[in-house]
Amino acid sequence: MKSLLKISLIAATMFTASATYANDGIYTLDVKSEDAKTIRFSIDKASDINLSIRELNNEVLFEESIHSAGAASKSYDLSALPNGEYVLNVESDAKLATYTIVIANDKAVVSVPKITELLRPVLTKDQSVLTLSLDNAAKGPIQVQIFNEYNDELYSETFTDKAKLVKKFDTAKTYGKELTFLVKSNNQEIVKTIAIR
């Protein structure tokens, strides 16, 4: 009876772990077995994806924007690429997956991805009030700076350990036609300019 209980517990744990993993990602990437220099990219659910293949010096060799209304799969033939290392970037709304592809001896080997949470600040305007929203703020400091069109700093503040950041700015007494927001966090820097008049 104890053996049956142990086996059931192990099976339940494995099922839970696999279900969690299956729901964790938006896409998968693998090397097709019939042709070792072809990679297959699969999207698991509806999403917008930017995919690029680059050399190590960041020169873009191939770039594509993919819009999928549901699950989809696409293959990429890498046989035109010479032996060497390449970088495959797959970017969704909130994440960037960076894969290393090594081509040698007519085979492509794809690494495990490095996942980076992307900073996506949203600016909305309601009359003279600008709202900065950051739903997927990474742990650690987030620096927010605001500049006018003459590059004068009007605001600067650093927020720490915010999972969600919402900040409102009244621009009624601000002179000028536009404001530029600079948001920095974890080696990411986002610049957005918005017209206020």
N, C-alpha and C positions, 0 to 999 in steps of 0.2 A: 504494500500500500504506500509506503514511504517513497519507493522508487517511482510509482505512478505520479505521486504528488510532485516530486522533483522534476520529472519529465514534463509534466503539465506546466509547472512554473517556468521552466526554461523555454518551452514552446511559446507561452504567453509573452514572456519578455522579448523573445526574438520577433514575434509578430508585432508587438508594440513598437519596437525599434525600427522594423522595416516600414511600418505604416508611417511613423514619424519622418523617416528619411524620404519616403516617397512624396510626402506633402511639403517637404522643406524647400525643394527647388522648383524652378520654373522650366528648366531645360537640362538636357543631358548631352554629353559628347562622348563618342567612342570611335575606335578604329574598326572599320569593317574588315572582316576576316578574309573575304574573297580577294580583296586588293589592299595590300598593306600600306599604300600611299593615298588612300581615300579615307576621309573622316566623315562620320555621320553626325549631324546636329539635330537633336529632337527637342521640340517645344512641347511641354506637357499640358499647358493650358493657354487660354487666350492671353496674348501679351504683345508688346512692341519691343523688339530687340534690335540693337545695333551690333553688328559683328564685323570685326576687322582682323586681317592677318598682316603682321608687321615684321620687319627685320629687327634685329636687336638694337639698331641705331634709331628705331622708331619710325623709319620710312614705311609708309603705307603701301602694301602690295595689293591688297584687296579690301574693299569695304562694301557693306550691304546693310540696308535697313529692312528688317523683316517685320511685317504685321501679320499676326496669326489670330484668326477668330476662334481657334480651338487647337487641339493637338495636331502637330505637323512634324514632318521629318524632311531633311534635305541633306544631300551628300556633296562633298567638296573633293575634287580630284587635285591632289598636290603633286602630281608627277612632273609638272613643269618646273617645280622648285628644285634647285640644286641642293646637295647635301649641306646641312648646317642647322642652326637653331633659329626658330621663329617664335613669335608671340601671337597668340590668338586671344583677342579681347572680346568678351561677350557682355554687353551692357544692357541692363533692364532699367526700370524706373528707379529702383532703390539699390541695386547691387552691380558691381563690376567683377566678373570672373576672369582671371588672367591665367591662361594655360601656356606652358612652354611646349612647343612641338619640335622634336629632334628628328631630322630626316637623315638617315644613313643606311647604306646598303639596300636601297630600294624599299625601305620601310619607314613609316612614320610612327613615332612613339609620343603619346600625349601624356603630359604630367597631370598630377592632381591639381585642381585649380586653387589659386589664391583668391579668396573672396574679400572684396572691399565694400563696406557699406557706403553708399554715395550720399553726399550732402545735397538735398534738394529744397532750398528755401523757396517759399511761395509768397509773392507780394500781391496784395489786393488793395484796391483803392475804393473808398466809399466817401464821396465828396472830398473833404480836405483831410481825411484820416487814412493813413497807409498802415496796413497790418502786415507784419512779417511773421510767417508761420513756418515752423520747422518740426515736422512730425517724426522724422527719423534721425533725430540728433544723436550723434555718437557720444559715448562717454568721454569725458574730458572737457577741456575748455573750448568754448565757442566764442569767437571774437566777432562783434558786429560793429562796423564803421559806416558812417553816412557822409558823403561828400556832395557839395553842390557842383554846378557845371564849371566853376572856376577852380575846382579841386581843393576847396577849403573844407577842412574836416568840421562837420557840424555835430557829430555824435560819435562816441566810442565807448563800448562797454564789453566786458568779458564775462560770460556766464559759465558756471561750472556745474557739471553733472546734471544736466537737464535732459530728460528723455523726450520732452516735448517743450518747444519754446514758442510762445506767442507774445509779440511785442507790438504795441500800437504807437503811432507817431502822428501828432497833429501838425499838418503843414500849412495851416491857415496864415501864420505869421512868417512863413519862410519865403524869402525873396528868391526869384529864379524860376526857371521853367522845368528843371528836372533835377532829380536826386539819384545818386549812384550808391547802391548798397554793396558793401564788401563783407562777405561772411567767410570766416576762416575756421577750420577745424580739422585736426588729424591730417595734415599735409594736403588738404583740399582747400581751394580758394574759389569762391563763386562770386562773380560780379554781375549785378543786375541794375539797369538804369530804368527809371520810370518817370514819365512826364507828370508834373503836378499842376500845370496850368494849361 
